[in-house]
């Protein structure tokens, strides 16, 4: 589990139409040249600076984005991510405090901002406040009972806390809501692989690849796992690989 994710632009973190429909909220589209587009470009520039470890400059860009759009959840999250990184680099409690405040501000603007939920959860765990992190994500899941993503994030947290059984339960519930959720399929495959359930893991990975073929690292893992299973079935003998097309397609 990453400590936090790279800052995002407004476009990268926009709610999908499907999610908006599930939550019963409207989607507002902004025309080019309006304030939100200016905020988006400033966020994008801030992300580039962040990736170059130019943190103070990144903070300036994200702050400017908020001048153009004070309700921009992405900018609040981006500022939180910078302070979170600074806290880890320099071990300054004030930076962690600022990070938590800005994560909360991002969520006040958009309660379903996934990176902000994730960043705040990890920050709380790092401070020995795991119960608060779990409660926060459960409250989020309860607020959107027909959406799979909160359960995927809960699974991610439970795995980080060493509770694989509960993590798997959350992922199965997520897939009951959204059988084609690639993140849930990958996470479930990963957990099953850790538990030695390689054939079940392979089935999850293959389904994920069918849904999204643009996962080169997963495709390599699928090939390796297929070979491991084939060798196990043959008693360790290096028999010829299965012909193409004899197993499920990968994405």
Buried (B, 14 or more C-beta within 10 A) or exposed (E): EEBBBEBBBBEBBBBEEEBBEBBEEEEEEBEEEEBBBBBBBBBBBBBBBBEEEBBEBBBBBBBBBBEBBEEBBBBBBBBBBBBBBBBBEEEEEEBBEBBBBBBEBBBEBBBBBBBBBBBBBBBBBBBEBBEBBBEBBBEBBEEBEEBBBBBBBBBBBBBBBEBBEBBBBBBEBBBEBBEEBBBBBBBBBBBBBEEEBBEBBBBBBBBBBBBBEEBEEBBEBBEEBBEEBBEEEEEEEEEEEEEEEEBBEBB
